[in-house]
Amino acid sequence: MNLSESIIILTGSSGNLGNSMFTYFQDKVKFIYQLDINENKSNQSNNSEFIKCDLTDYDNISKIVDEVYSKENKPSVLINNAGYIHNELIVNLTSKESPVHSLENWKKTIDINLNSVFNISSNVIFNMVKNRIKGVIINISSIASSGIAGQSAYSASKAALNALSSVWSKELGMFGIRCNSVSPGFIDTESTRTSLSESKLNSYKKNTSLGKLGNPENICEGIKFIIENNYYTGSVLNIDGGLKL
Ligand SMILES: NC(=O)c1ccc[n+]([C@@H]2O[C@H](COP(=O)([O-])OP(=O)(O)OC[C@H]3O[C@@H](n4cnc5c(N)ncnc54)[C@H](O)[C@@H]3O)[C@@H](O)[C@H]2O)c1
């Protein structure tokens, strides 16, 4: 696909990686729709529009997507980047609240990381097929899709995204729509530093062949590759510095 003609929907555009993706792509593509529950006022350009929304609300997302496709700039790329990192052991006998993983936290994590992707992707794909738009869905997964101790819900949600990339690539190839995951390792962002202790981060760095965290630009470059390579579909692009869990 031609990057300069791409019209992108970027979810989670106000967060750490989303902000970097917006900055990286805004002068390379035709238009970006930014979807997030919070606005990041620094993400300004004359070829973008911010739409405040809760991606877990199916009916509202369905309406928003239909509105977007009624406009002149009809998206050919969806980057499912919004997400929520949650750390909790499945059983923790020393916990003061509950020894068992909270159901509420499980549901919240699955709702934001997985159900939201269904909500927006199903409606975007329908509109792409209806308008005969060839394009690509990119799911931002995680190395956690292989299973990280202390991240049951997060790991399960990200593994499910990889499965969806495979399913949708098979169902949608006939329409010229590709679907892939990008699976980052540990990236040097505020969200990584707040969700992991210094000692945990250092131990992950030791298990990374390149001995360091990645940077957001490494992830943006992977997304660019996926948009531009018309024969790349149904895959998980690991960008993790060779991290072995
Ligand atoms: N930072 C990393 O090292 C890393 C590593 C692997 C994978 N990831 C994945 O990359 C993505 C972005 O991560 P990040 O570090 O930028 O996280 P972040 O927390 O900084 O950003 C997430 C964004 O999603 C938005 N969001 C959350 N729930 C929403 C909802 N219901 N509706 C609309 N918007 C919502 C938030 O407002 C926020 O702007 C996530 O999917 C994350 O799992 C990040």
The ligand as an SDF file (V2000), in Angstrom:
LIG
                    3D

 44 48  0  0  0  0  0  0  0  0999 V2000
    4.5020    0.1160   26.2500 N   0  0  0  0  0  0  0  0  0  0  0  0
    4.9490   -1.1090   26.0360 C   0  0  0  0  0  0  0  0  0  0  0  0
    6.0850   -1.4580   26.3490 O   0  0  0  0  0  0  0  0  0  0  0  0
    4.0750   -2.1330   25.3760 C   0  0  0  0  0  0  0  0  0  0  0  0
    4.5830   -3.4160   25.1680 C   0  0  0  0  0  0  0  0  0  0  0  0
    3.7920   -4.3620   24.5480 C   0  0  0  0  0  0  0  0  0  0  0  0
    2.5240   -4.0280   24.1010 C   0  0  0  0  0  0  0  0  0  0  0  0
    2.0420   -2.7850   24.3260 N   0  0  0  0  0  0  0  0  0  0  0  0
    0.6990   -2.4840   23.8510 C   0  0  0  0  0  0  0  0  0  0  0  0
    0.7280   -1.2720   23.1060 O   0  0  0  0  0  0  0  0  0  0  0  0
   -0.5070   -0.5710   23.2640 C   0  0  0  0  0  0  0  0  0  0  0  0
   -0.2410    0.8500   23.7320 C   0  0  0  0  0  0  0  0  0  0  0  0
    0.4640    0.7910   24.9650 O   0  0  0  0  0  0  0  0  0  0  0  0
    0.9120    2.1010   25.7500 P   0  0  0  0  0  0  0  0  0  0  0  0
    2.1380    1.7430   26.4690 O   0  0  0  0  0  0  0  0  0  0  0  0
    0.9150    3.2560   24.8430 O   0  0  0  0  0  0  0  0  0  0  0  0
   -0.2890    2.2360   26.7950 O   0  0  0  0  0  0  0  0  0  0  0  0
   -0.9500    3.5740   27.3810 P   0  0  0  0  0  0  0  0  0  0  0  0
   -1.6560    3.1440   28.6150 O   0  0  0  0  0  0  0  0  0  0  0  0
    0.0370    4.6520   27.4540 O   0  0  0  0  0  0  0  0  0  0  0  0
   -2.0290    3.9630   26.2640 O   0  0  0  0  0  0  0  0  0  0  0  0
   -3.2290    3.2660   26.0920 C   0  0  0  0  0  0  0  0  0  0  0  0
   -4.2560    4.2330   25.5040 C   0  0  0  0  0  0  0  0  0  0  0  0
   -5.4940    3.5220   25.3310 O   0  0  0  0  0  0  0  0  0  0  0  0
   -6.5560    4.3690   25.7370 C   0  0  0  0  0  0  0  0  0  0  0  0
   -7.7130    3.5850   26.1690 N   0  0  0  0  0  0  0  0  0  0  0  0
   -7.7710    2.7050   27.1800 C   0  0  0  0  0  0  0  0  0  0  0  0
   -9.0060    2.2270   27.3190 N   0  0  0  0  0  0  0  0  0  0  0  0
   -9.7640    2.8250   26.3680 C   0  0  0  0  0  0  0  0  0  0  0  0
  -11.1370    2.7340   25.9950 C   0  0  0  0  0  0  0  0  0  0  0  0
  -12.0050    1.9490   26.6630 N   0  0  0  0  0  0  0  0  0  0  0  0
  -11.5710    3.4890   24.9700 N   0  0  0  0  0  0  0  0  0  0  0  0
  -10.7210    4.3130   24.3000 C   0  0  0  0  0  0  0  0  0  0  0  0
   -9.4230    4.4410   24.6040 N   0  0  0  0  0  0  0  0  0  0  0  0
   -8.9430    3.6950   25.6250 C   0  0  0  0  0  0  0  0  0  0  0  0
   -5.9800    5.1730   26.9040 C   0  0  0  0  0  0  0  0  0  0  0  0
   -6.7250    6.3570   27.1570 O   0  0  0  0  0  0  0  0  0  0  0  0
   -4.5630    5.4300   26.4210 C   0  0  0  0  0  0  0  0  0  0  0  0
   -4.4710    6.6410   25.7170 O   0  0  0  0  0  0  0  0  0  0  0  0
   -1.3510   -1.3790   24.2360 C   0  0  0  0  0  0  0  0  0  0  0  0
   -2.2410   -2.2090   23.5160 O   0  0  0  0  0  0  0  0  0  0  0  0
   -0.3140   -2.2280   24.9600 C   0  0  0  0  0  0  0  0  0  0  0  0
   -0.8650   -3.4250   25.4500 O   0  0  0  0  0  0  0  0  0  0  0  0
    2.7910   -1.8200   24.9530 C   0  0  0  0  0  0  0  0  0  0  0  0
  1  2  1  0
  2  3  2  0
  2  4  1  0
  4  5  1  0
  4 44  2  0
  5  6  2  0
  6  7  1  0
  7  8  2  0
  8  9  1  0
  8 44  1  0
  9 10  1  0
  9 42  1  0
 10 11  1  0
 11 12  1  0
 11 40  1  0
 12 13  1  0
 13 14  1  0
 14 15  2  0
 14 16  1  0
 14 17  1  0
 17 18  1  0
 18 19  2  0
 18 20  1  0
 18 21  1  0
 21 22  1  0
 22 23  1  0
 23 24  1  0
 23 38  1  0
 24 25  1  0
 25 26  1  0
 25 36  1  0
 26 27  1  0
 26 35  1  0
 27 28  2  0
 28 29  1  0
 29 30  1  0
 29 35  2  0
 30 31  1  0
 30 32  2  0
 32 33  1  0
 33 34  2  0
 34 35  1  0
 36 37  1  0
 36 38  1  0
 38 39  1  0
 40 41  1  0
 40 42  1  0
 42 43  1  0
M  CHG  2   8   1  16  -1
M  END
$$$$
